[in-house]
Amino acid sequence: MWSSFLHTGKPVLLVILLMSISACNSASSAEEPPGQGDNPPKSEEEPKALTYLFEEGMAGYDVFRIPAIVKTTEGTLLAFAEARKKRSNGDSGNIDLVVRRSEDGGQTWGDIITIWDDGDHTCGNPVPVADQQTGKVHLLMTWNHGDDDWGSINNGTSKDTRRVFYTCSDDDGLTWKEPDEITAEVKKPHWRWYGTGPVHGIQIKEGTYKGRLVIPSYFTVMKGGERKDYSHMIFSDDGGKTWKPGTPTPQSGVGECTVAELPGGRLMLNMRSSHSLVRMVAFSEDGGESWSEPKADYELTDPKSQASLLSFEGGEEPRLFFSNAASAERVNMTIKMSTNGGESWSKQYGVHSGPSAYSDLVMILEDKLAILYEGGIKRPYEGIAFEIVSLDEFE
């Protein structure tokens, strides 16, 4: 049903439908944390078998969430996730940050490597970026006290606050530097909840800001007793030695975000909306330091969840890829492809019709990409699955 509306060229009808659905769901979604979801209805279609890299119960963890993936300069794939000790604690409590490595393009994977374990506290929101100039893998993350959650941090009753950390690997993801806190550099004191990504970051390839590391992030503030959500960037111009915050989006109502570079060094920011069931998009001409007014992309239906954006300039023409649970519910993981910089999305590939949520994309070869995503048969959080997709499979 959704695809028929998305390709009629009549956005007015879609707006009316989306407003109606949003109104019906407002009571349950108004207080939903930007990085936390619920369990959607079961899919009526029998989904295909999933290949899990992280599965509930593995290595003594109840559940794994929040996928991110990059390819290093050596060609190694690094798949990141939050390893959560207790499913019942949601986004808080004892959460460790872990990674698995593949040196053969995703055919086989090594054991789980723990990057960050801070006891009963929360270590998560991985945003990796592979530095094409040095070979180093940069990783930004967030931390909070294990007793604190999204609600207490936002209403000012928490024991601590959300903090931002940086680590890196010089050996292709085998070992990682002790995390350094960079909260004071990138987060303003009055910002409450804060999240890096969660999704891969980018390194700008051309133009004035060539070489800059860009990390998509978001935060909340309280204004007159009302919560406001904004997206912004963290960036580094010295190979990760220091980090600076970019200007927030001029409009609130956005949160978790993903960024891609368009030809010429222009950046596109694709954001989760707090108010509607479509993705919001903005652009930057200054390397992510500031953004245009966010606008809705009515071709990208979204259940108020996280998503991934990936640009690729190899092959015959530049292409832009987008992945999310393409529905009003957290089901139907889909990758869409654009050949005109996101002005329209002409082709797509259905990854998993069943329950699904967060995802991330990575190019493996000129004719193949891979997706790392949350998915399951009854619940979207049964595991984090991996799939390689040939570009000729897009229809």
Secondary structure, DSSP 8 states (H G I E B T S, - for coil): -HHHHHTSS-HHHHHHHHHHHHHHHHHHHTT--TT--------SS------EEEETTGGG-SEEEEEEEEE-TTS-EEEEEEEES-GGGTTSSSEEEEEEEESSTTSS----EEEE--TTSEEEEEEEEE-TTT--EEEEEEEE-TT--HHHHHHT--SS--EEEEEEESSTTSS----EE-HHHH--TT--SEEE-SS--EE--SSTTTT-EEEEEEEEEEETTEEEEEEEEEEESSTTSS-EE----SS-SEEEEEEEE-TTS-EEEEEEESSSSEEEEEEESSTTSS----EEEEEEE--S---EEEEE--SSS-EEEEEEE-SSSSEEEEEEEESSTTS---EEEEEEEEEEEEEEEEEEETTEEEEEEEE-SS-TTSEEEEEEEEGGG--
